[in-house]
Amino acid sequence: NAPFRDEASGRWGFVAHLPGAYTFAAGTQTFTAQTVAASSLAFHNHNYFPTRAVAVTGAQLLVAAVIRPELLVVDASSLAVTQTVPVGSWPVAVAATDTLAFVAARGEDVLTVVDRATGRPTRAVWIGDEVSNVALTPDGRTLIALAPIEREAVFVDVATLRVTARVRVGVDPSHVVIAPDGTRAWVA
């Protein structure tokens, strides 16, 4: 639960795994943040729809809950929810490797990174205002996230979780598809 600095944006971040009071100190200054269970918050924006809300990974489905700030882990055969992970408000899209899940938390402007073994969010990568989608290249090395307000496709290195490039695209990008060989991406 240590604070971390996102090298690409220079912003500091912290992922609260459990509700409660968290106190941060720097020199003589302290700051206390009270967090609540994500599922206790009312969703306040029904004007937008999910883009890639389900990822299939082996025997599991990963579902961005959209109206609840959660990632649902679902057993593919029984369709039973086996785990609920807090990921930030307005989760609209998810992509996953064998070890990590990446959730576009549109209300937080970040990709929330979830350790699939522990079922806990481990960090957040700032993408831009109202991140709308995320896709993983076939080799699993690069994520492409969409930042609609900035009109950008944002490339993130999976190994380092650093933003490596920002490419201007059209107005309000909402969907991205990557060629099977990973050489091209198309953004709607």
C-alpha positions in Angstrom: 0.0 0.0 0.0 2.9 2.4 -0.5 2.4 5.6 -2.4 4.0 5.6 -5.8 4.9 8.2 -8.4 3.8 7.7 -11.9 6.9 8.6 -13.9 5.1 9.6 -17.1 2.8 12.2 -15.5 4.8 13.0 -12.3 1.7 12.5 -10.2 1.7 10.7 -6.9 -0.8 7.9 -6.4 -2.0 5.5 -3.8 -4.4 2.5 -4.1 -6.5 2.0 -0.9 -7.2 -1.7 -0.8 -9.6 -1.4 2.2 -11.9 1.3 3.5 -10.5 3.3 6.4 -8.3 6.3 7.3 -4.9 6.6 5.6 -2.4 9.2 6.8 0.4 10.4 4.7 3.4 12.4 6.0 6.1 14.4 4.3 8.4 16.3 6.5 6.3 18.2 9.1 3.1 18.0 7.0 0.5 15.3 7.3 -2.7 14.5 5.3 -5.4 12.0 6.2 -7.8 10.6 3.7 -10.9 8.7 4.7 -11.9 6.0 2.1 -15.1 4.2 1.9 -16.1 0.9 0.3 -16.4 1.5 -3.5 -19.7 -0.5 -3.6 -21.3 2.0 -1.1 -21.1 4.9 -3.6 -24.0 5.8 -5.8 -23.2 6.0 -9.5 -24.1 9.4 -10.9 -23.7 9.4 -14.6 -25.8 7.2 -16.9 -25.0 9.0 -20.1 -22.1 6.8 -21.2 -21.9 3.1 -22.1 -19.1 0.6 -21.7 -16.7 0.0 -24.6 -14.9 -3.2 -23.9 -16.4 -4.2 -20.6 -15.5 -8.0 -20.7 -12.2 -9.7 -21.1 -12.0 -13.5 -21.5 -8.9 -15.1 -19.9 -8.9 -18.9 -19.7 -11.6 -20.0 -17.3 -12.4 -16.5 -16.2 -14.4 -13.5 -17.4 -13.2 -10.1 -16.2 -16.1 -7.7 -16.2 -15.8 -3.9 -15.7 -19.0 -3.3 -13.7 -19.6 0.2 -15.3 -22.2 1.5 -12.8 -20.3 0.2 -9.8 -16.6 1.0 -9.2 -15.6 -2.7 -9.4 -14.0 -5.4 -11.5 -15.9 -8.6 -11.3 -14.1 -11.9 -11.7 -16.6 -14.5 -13.1 -16.2 -18.2 -13.5 -16.7 -18.8 -17.2 -18.5 -22.2 -16.8 -20.8 -21.4 -13.9 -21.1 -17.6 -14.4 -20.7 -17.2 -10.7 -18.9 -14.0 -9.4 -15.8 -15.3 -7.6 -14.2 -12.0 -6.7 -15.0 -8.3 -6.6 -12.1 -5.9 -6.9 -12.4 -2.1 -6.2 -11.0 -0.3 -9.3 -12.2 3.3 -9.3 -15.3 5.0 -10.6 -16.9 4.4 -13.9 -15.0 1.3 -15.1 -15.8 1.0 -18.8 -13.2 -1.3 -20.3 -10.8 -4.1 -19.3 -7.8 -5.9 -20.8 -5.7 -8.6 -19.2 -2.5 -10.7 -19.3 -2.1 -13.9 -17.3 -0.9 -11.9 -14.3 -2.5 -8.4 -14.5 -5.8 -6.8 -15.4 -6.0 -3.2 -16.7 -9.3 -1.4 -16.1 -10.2 1.9 -17.7 -11.6 3.9 -14.8 -13.2 6.7 -16.7 -14.2 8.7 -13.6 -10.6 8.6 -12.3 -8.8 9.2 -15.7 -6.6 6.2 -15.1 -5.9 2.6 -15.9 -6.2 0.7 -12.6 -3.7 -2.1 -12.5 -5.0 -5.2 -10.7 -2.7 -8.1 -9.6 -4.8 -11.1 -10.7 -3.1 -13.5 -8.2 -4.1 -11.3 -5.1 -7.2 -9.7 -6.6 -5.9 -6.3 -5.5 -5.4 -3.0 -7.3 -1.7 -2.2 -7.2 -1.4 1.1 -9.0 -2.9 3.5 -11.4 -1.5 4.9 -14.6 -2.8 8.3 -15.5 -4.1 8.4 -19.1 -6.1 11.5 -19.5 -9.6 12.9 -18.9 -12.3 10.2 -19.1 -10.2 7.3 -20.4 -12.6 5.5 -22.6 -11.1 2.2 -23.7 -8.1 -0.1 -23.4 -6.7 -2.9 -25.6 -3.7 -5.1 -25.3 -1.4 -5.9 -28.3 -1.2 -9.7 -29.2 2.3 -10.0 -27.8 1.0 -8.6 -24.4 3.7 -6.0 -24.3 1.7 -2.8 -25.0 -1.6 -1.3 -24.0 -3.4 1.2 -26.0 -5.8 3.4 -24.0 -8.0 6.1 -25.4 -8.1 9.7 -24.0 -11.2 11.3 -25.6 -10.8 14.8 -24.2 -7.2 15.0 -25.3 -8.1 13.2 -28.6 -5.2 10.7 -28.1 -4.4 7.1 -28.3 -2.0 6.5 -25.4 0.6 3.7 -25.5 1.6 2.1 -22.2 4.5 -0.4 -21.8 3.1 -3.3 -19.8 6.5 -4.3 -18.2 7.2 -0.8 -16.8 3.7 0.7 -16.7 5.0 3.8 -18.3 3.4 5.9 -21.0 5.6 5.6 -24.0 3.7 7.6 -26.6 0.7 9.7 -27.2 -0.8 9.9 -30.7 -3.4 12.4 -31.8 -6.5 10.8 -33.2 -10.0 12.1 -34.1 -12.7 13.6 -31.9 -13.9 11.6 -28.9 -12.1 8.3 -29.6 -14.1 5.5 -28.0 -13.1 2.2 -29.6 -9.8 0.6 -30.6 -8.9 -2.6 -32.5 -5.5 -4.0 -32.9 -4.4 -6.1 -35.9 -3.7 -9.8 -35.1 0.0 -9.3 -35.9 0.1 -6.2 -33.7 1.5 -3.9 -36.4 -1.6 -1.6 -36.6 -4.4 -0.2 -34.5 -7.6 1.4 -35.7 -9.4 4.0 -33.5 -13.0 5.0 -33.9 
